[in-house]
Amino acid sequence: MPPLISFHLSTYGPIRRPPHLHDGLHTVPEGTTVADFLSAYFLLTPAELPSLVIHVNNSPANLSYTLHNGDHLTLFLPVGGGR
């Protein structure tokens, strides 16, 4: 079994997720990508993934980014509407 890493999660916007999944510290196996984490823990449709804004440590990232110990993953799903 690979070693575990811990990272901090922050989410903004109407991202659907299970009720037990909160912002804060999460632990996953070393080598986990953002895509792996999203598919395992979030209730996102394939249509929502391209709209998802992903930042790691305040820098833009993508689904293939491999999470590292101490990272801060920020997810934002923009909302349309207004004038």
trRosetta pair geometry for C-beta under 8 A, 3 or more apart (Angstrom, degrees):
i j d omega theta_ij theta_ji phi_ij phi_ji
1 29 7.3 -114 179 -117 81 119
2 29 4.6 86 71 -173 113 105
2 30 4.6 -129 154 50 118 91
2 31 5.8 -60 -176 13 171 118
3 29 7.6 124 82 -154 32 63
3 30 4.8 35 70 -15 78 130
4 27 5.1 23 174 180 125 105
4 28 6.8 158 -151 83 80 22
4 29 6.1 -64 -102 -101 61 40
4 30 6.7 -145 -108 -31 11 78
5 27 7.1 173 85 -147 34 63
5 28 6.4 -23 60 65 81 72
5 29 7.6 40 16 146 82 16
5 30 5.2 99 -24 -89 107 70
5 32 7.5 -149 47 29 112 106
5 67 6.3 173 93 119 135 96
5 68 6.2 -111 -169 -172 154 29
5 69 4.1 -122 -148 -72 98 74
5 71 8.0 42 146 12 125 101
6 25 5.7 3 -177 -170 113 101
6 26 6.9 163 -151 82 65 37
6 27 4.9 -31 -94 -93 79 77
6 69 6.0 43 43 -140 63 75
6 70 7.3 52 83 -56 78 42
7 25 7.5 161 86 -145 26 58
7 26 6.0 -23 64 61 74 86
7 28 7.4 -25 19 21 106 106
7 67 5.2 -90 -27 -173 154 120
7 68 7.4 99 -81 73 116 39
7 69 7.2 -141 -64 -135 76 25
7 70 6.8 -13 -105 62 66 11
7 71 4.2 -14 -128 65 120 86
7 72 6.9 -170 -176 -80 88 25
7 73 5.7 58 141 -9 130 104
8 24 6.7 -69 -144 -178 75 25
8 25 5.8 -37 -97 -89 67 58
8 26 7.6 138 -113 15 18 78
8 71 7.3 -151 33 102 69 50
8 72 4.6 -14 67 -115 108 73
8 73 7.0 177 86 27 51 67
9 23 5.5 -140 101 -138 81 56
9 24 6.5 -8 52 47 84 32
9 25 7.8 166 13 -90 81 9
9 26 5.4 35 -15 -6 120 124
9 73 5.2 -17 -107 71 67 101
9 74 7.9 152 -161 -87 46 35
9 75 7.4 -5 -164 4 91 106
10 23 5.2 45 -113 -146 47 122
10 72 7.0 15 2 178 109 94
10 73 7.3 175 29 92 65 52
10 74 4.7 -14 69 -111 102 78
10 75 7.4 175 91 26 53 64
11 15 5.0 -99 -175 44 129 140
11 17 7.4 -167 -30 -13 177 143
11 23 5.8 -141 18 -80 82 101
11 74 7.6 169 -85 -160 33 52
11 75 4.8 -14 -113 67 80 99
11 76 7.4 167 -162 -78 52 45
12 15 7.8 72 70 -6 26 114
12 74 7.4 11 2 -177 105 94
12 75 7.3 179 29 94 65 53
12 76 4.5 -6 66 -110 103 86
12 77 7.6 -173 94 27 59 59
13 76 5.3 96 -1 -166 124 60
13 77 3.9 -163 112 60 136 70
13 78 6.3 -73 -111 -68 151 15
13 79 5.8 -173 -140 -37 99 93
14 77 5.9 -88 60 85 61 125
14 79 6.3 86 2 -85 109 108
15 42 6.7 -48 169 -148 106 125
15 44 7.2 -29 -156 -79 86 102
15 52 7.7 69 -105 -117 115 105
15 75 6.0 56 -77 121 164 121
15 77 4.9 147 -70 -4 82 127
16 42 7.0 111 89 -177 64 82
16 43 4.1 -71 119 77 107 107
16 44 6.7 160 57 -74 92 52
17 21 4.5 -96 156 74 122 127
17 41 6.7 9 -147 143 106 82
17 42 5.0 -55 -101 -123 89 70
17 43 5.9 -180 -98 12 28 90
18 21 4.9 89 62 -2 83 106
18 41 7.1 -102 19 -172 109 65
18 43 6.8 123 -46 -34 63 111
21 41 5.4 130 -113 177 148 107
21 42 7.4 -138 108 -84 165 61
26 37 7.7 93 120 -145 149 125
28 32 4.1 -39 136 7 131 163
28 36 7.6 130 180 109 142 115
28 37 6.1 -71 -83 -94 162 100
28 67 6.4 58 62 74 131 143
29 32 5.6 120 68 -44 69 104
31 66 6.3 -45 -148 -149 35 118
32 36 4.6 -132 -158 85 75 135
32 37 5.7 82 158 -55 119 89
32 66 7.1 126 77 -153 36 68
32 67 5.2 -18 84 37 90 114
33 36 4.6 107 50 1 73 100
33 37 7.1 -137 95 -2 42 85
33 63 6.7 57 147 154 116 60
33 64 5.7 -45 -155 -154 138 33
33 65 6.3 132 -155 74 80 40
33 66 5.4 -54 -93 -92 70 55
33 67 7.0 159 -128 -8 18 81
34 37 5.8 -56 -151 38 33 111
34 38 6.2 31 154 -18 67 108
34 54 5.9 58 -173 -153 160 146
34 56 7.6 -119 -71 -60 124 121
34 61 6.5 139 -39 124 150 121
34 62 7.2 -177 46 117 140 35
34 63 5.1 -128 83 -142 106 40
34 64 7.3 -18 37 19 96 12
34 65 5.0 42 -15 56 114 93
34 67 6.8 123 -65 -51 61 96
34 73 6.7 164 -112 -137 99 129
35 38 5.8 -55 -144 39 30 109
35 39 6.2 23 161 -15 66 109
35 63 4.0 61 -62 173 100 100
35 64 6.5 7 -8 -78 122 43
36 39 6.2 -62 -146 39 25 104
36 40 6.2 16 159 -13 63 115
37 40 6.0 -66 -146 41 26 106
37 41 5.9 -25 174 21 65 118
37 42 7.9 52 130 -8 69 103
37 67 6.7 62 -37 -26 136 142
37 73 7.5 -7 89 174 163 175
38 41 6.8 -84 -132 53 19 81
38 42 4.8 -37 -158 31 65 125
38 44 6.0 -24 177 26 110 135
38 49 7.4 112 138 -112 154 101
38 52 7.8 65 -119 161 150 176
38 63 7.3 -65 20 -133 139 97
38 75 8.0 138 -94 -107 108 147
39 42 7.5 -30 -63 47 14 84
44 48 4.6 -127 -164 78 93 127
44 49 5.9 105 142 -66 131 76
44 52 7.1 -7 -139 -59 151 136
45 48 4.9 98 54 0 75 102
45 49 7.7 -125 95 -18 46 82
46 49 5.8 -38 -156 9 40 118
47 50 7.5 -54 -173 25 37 99
47 51 7.9 19 143 -2 62 113
48 51 5.7 -72 -162 45 49 109
48 52 6.4 63 145 -46 79 98
48 77 6.6 -13 -171 -130 108 128
49 52 5.6 -43 -151 8 36 119
49 63 7.0 22 -174 -78 114 139
51 77 6.2 58 115 -147 105 78
51 78 6.4 -116 175 39 102 92
52 75 6.1 -26 -169 -159 108 95
52 76 7.3 137 -164 71 59 45
52 77 5.7 -35 -106 -90 68 79
53 60 8.0 -74 -170 -124 82 87
53 75 7.2 139 76 -162 60 43
53 76 4.2 -22 62 66 111 99
53 77 7.4 -172 17 -78 80 28
53 78 6.7 74 -17 -34 118 93
54 60 7.1 82 84 -162 67 59
54 61 4.8 -84 124 75 104 84
54 62 6.3 128 67 -107 136 20
54 63 7.0 161 -16 -64 165 52
54 65 7.3 -177 140 18 134 133
54 73 7.5 -30 -160 -162 87 87
54 74 7.4 143 -160 80 40 61
54 75 6.2 -8 -104 -106 67 69
55 58 6.0 10 165 -128 125 18
55 59 6.2 149 -158 68 84 25
55 60 5.9 -53 -103 -94 73 35
55 61 6.1 121 -139 11 21 92
55 73 7.7 149 84 -158 53 41
55 74 4.3 -9 62 59 100 109
55 76 7.7 27 2 2 103 109
56 59 6.3 -33 69 62 65 80
56 61 4.1 43 3 -33 105 149
56 65 5.7 -163 -16 154 149 157
56 67 7.6 -152 -126 -110 134 68
56 71 5.4 -25 -164 -168 104 118
56 72 6.9 143 -160 73 51 53
56 73 5.6 -15 -104 -100 79 63
56 74 7.5 -169 -78 21 32 75
57 71 6.0 -88 -43 -145 97 71
57 72 5.5 110 -83 43 50 89
58 72 7.4 24 -28 78 71 122
58 74 7.7 52 -82 6 44 137
61 65 4.2 -8 -178 -42 118 157
61 73 7.9 -77 53 -126 148 79
62 65 5.8 137 59 -27 54 93
67 71 5.3 -132 -156 40 77 149
67 73 6.7 -36 -111 -58 114 127
68 71 5.1 109 58 -40 70 111
